[in-house]
């Protein structure tokens, strides 16, 4: 058995773990960073993330003439979260985030050379204005991979680099304890077992959402029954094994039913693990249909307002999947895929190319790739032909072709009446979206689905996709893991998704979006500062 001794052991080398290690090196504290993944690359799931962060009072907000405040953010946060009275620590973390996200996250990243796209996006507005009151979603240049790899380079070049040991392909199987104190961990190494003795142990292992069995076990019935056809949007490394270990030694794990899943998942054209899916940012101008091809209503589904509600409504549909029907022009301009590699211009920092593709109505390369490679995407020259191809995707003749055509043509007829006579909630939402210039540039002007010059017609079959855990280990503001009596377990900390991004569920039942990468940084820094005696 390989044995090690250190001041701090960090389990998990994702964004929270890398951040905590960097902060500890800043205080000249010895660290062992343990990475269980097989690709030998630090950063975990942040390497696959799009890189959006919810931030306020930034230069980007000022340039976009957005007036914001911690008080407004916190009020929005509470409305979206729906906290229970006993959610003391999630509320404390939310208040800390609202007050301090600028210095603790934005400024810290900027000091390390990480920049943001100048236009601030407005996501999760809420179905009835009960989400983000103003735009706050900042996109990091380089996406999630750019952020975490930048920080990893700072680790490697740190003046105190000699104080850091990185153990790759080491998987923790148990926490060590003595007299009620966590004293390190042990597990499996590539060629043997290992054991680490440490004064402080920080759990940064991510959530449970790569383990679909565990996701179904904790599935909240507000989303309907646990789906058999659920797609995996998280790596199988995020299996919740260390959650079980923390629970076994008395640590409190809460709110695992609170997840941030997405309603528009598609099968990955080149899957790397079973049930691997991609999460679409679907076109707002497309019509959202059920498994029979009937328009979902009476309130139509439109992305960008309330992701939690979209998942609830899809989860209660027959068969728990949906279709979106659009034309090619809509798809090219509006459709995107969440992630680093599906946004190469942001990933590679190509500002002029981002502007050029936006102004010319999108880049067809992504849509063409999906049409050619994704089994959930079909095209046709007519709605009759499209219905037949939709049935071929599922292997069932569920599409009611005539009814689907009537629904689509009724929507197009409503559009054709002109602005004075529009009477459809999706049209009203599209008009409202286009009032914000960044959304106007990414949202088609009001055009019918059967637009003769905008074809071919496209249908995309979409399923629920498992992405992030919003519950986890209960932590105080020092990132210390608490027990059933709300007392800290000596020697044990948690950060990032493992801690529900703070307090076992900082976002409550729904996120304002962009609170995941940013909270990995906040939690990781707080854990390290607590260990260093700086809080």
Protein Blocks (a to p, Z undefined) as FASTA:
>chain_A
ZZdddfbdcehjafklmmmmmmmmmnopacddddfbfnopghijmlmpgoiacdehifkl
mmnopacdfklmmmmmmmmnopafklmmlmmmmmmmmmmmmmmmmmmmmmnopacdfbdc
dehkbjnopacfbdcbdcdehijmlmmmmmmmmmmmpmklmmpccdehiacfbdcdeehi
acbdcdddfkbccddddfbdcdfebpfklmmklmmmmocfklopadfklccfbdfklnol
mmmmmmmnopacehklpccddfbbcddfbacbehiacdddddfkbccddfkopacdfbdc
dehilmmlmmmmmmmpghiiacddddfklmmmmgccedjklmmmlmnopaklmmmmmmno
pafklmmmmmmmmmkbccdfbfklmmmmmmmmnopafbcfklmmmmmmmmmmmmmnojkl
gccfklmmmmmmmmpmklmmmcccdddfklfklcccdddddddddfbdcbdcdddfkopa
cdfkopacehiacehjlnoopghianombceehilmmmmmmmmmmmmmmmnopZZ
